[in-house]
Amino acid sequence: MQTNNGYNVYKNNSINFASKEQLLLMLLDGALKFSKIGRQAIIDKNIQKSSDNLIKTQNIYYELIASLDVKAGGQWAQNLTDVYSYIIKRLVEANIKKSVEIMDEIIPLIEDIKNLWEEANEVSKGNNRVGSL
């Protein structure tokens, strides 16, 4: 029990003291993790686990949409909103149909978005080792 409390304190501190960029990357890591857990739960026929994890992934994308400033970001932010909305729509369909095929379609997209934001974060720090966006 002591180890779990220490981990929870560490986790809470990581979130409370994270920059906006770090929080975004944490959300994207969570989206990828939960989508993969949800996919596996569909395969395992664990209805509750698949539903819970696909909903967690949806909620992350709802939060990402809410955090976008479309006025400041213009067309780029609108396009990102459209991609996030598409992912949510497909997650809902995958959850209703318990479709591994839909998950196989969107997990690479979720990975691509995560990788894009990781690259953007590295570029914004001035890290030249990252490939071009």
N, C-alpha and C positions, 0 to 999 in steps of 0.2 A: 504494500500500500504506500509506503514511503517513497519508492521510486516513482510511482504514478503521480503522486503529488508534486514531486520535483519536476517531472516532465511537464505537468500542467502549468506550473509556474513559469518554466522556461518558454513553453508555447505561448502563454498569455503575454509574457514580456516581449517575445519576438513580434507578436502582432501589435502590441501597444506602442512599440518603439520603431516600427518599420516605416520606411519612407513610402510615399505613394507608389513609387515604382516597385518596391519590394512587395507591397500589398497586392498590386496587380499581378505580379509573378506568382505569389502564393495562391491567389484565386485561380489562375490558369493552371497551376500544378494540381490544385484540387479538382478542377473540372476534368482534367485528363485522368486523374486517379479514379474519381467517382464514375466516369463514363466507362472505364475499363472494368471496374468492379461490377457495374450494372450489366455490361455485356456478358461477363462470365456468369453472373447470376441468372441471366436469361438462359444460357446454355445449361446451367445446373437446375433449371426449372424452379428456382427460388423466387417466386413471384414478389414477395414482400421486399426482399433484399434488392432485386432489380428495380422495383418501383422507387424505393427509397433513394437509391443512388442516382437514378436518372433524374429524379426530382431535385436532388442536391445539385446536379450538373445544370439543370434548367435554372435554378435559383441563382447560381453563379453568373450565368449569362444575363439574367434579368438585372442583376446588380451591375454588371459591366455596361449594359445599355444605359442604365440610370446614371452611371458615372461619366458617360460621354457628354462633352459639351459640343453639341451640333452647331451652335452659332459660331463658336470659335474655330471648330474643326472643319466647318464647311462640308463640301462634298465627300472628303475623306472620311469624316466622322459619320456621315449619313450612310456611306457604303459599308462601313464597319457595323453600324446598327443593322443594316440589312443582312449582313452575314451572320451576326449574332442571332437575329430573329429567325433566320433559316435554321440554324442549329437548334434553337428551342423548338421550332415546329417539328423538326425531324426527331428530336428526343421524345416529344409527346407521342408521335406516331410509333416510334420504337417501343415506347412503354405500353401503349394500347395494344399493339400487335405482338409484343414480345418478339421483336424482329432483330436477329443477329445481323442480318443483311443491312439493315438501316444503320446499325451501330458500326458495321464495317465500313460504311460510306462516310460517316461523320467523325469517327475517331481520328482518321488522318487529317481532317480539316481542323479538329481541335488541337492536334499536335502542331500543325502548321502555324496556327494562330499563336500558340505558346512560343514556338521557336521565333516567329517574327518579332514578338514583344521582347523576347530575350535579346535578340540581335539589336533591336532599337535601343534597349537599355544599355547595352555595351557600347554602341556607337555614341549615345548621348554622354557617356562617361569619357569618351575620347579614346577608347580602346581600339586600336587599329588592327588587331589580330582578327577581328570579325570580318566575314565576307560582306560583300555589298548587299544592300537591301534591294 
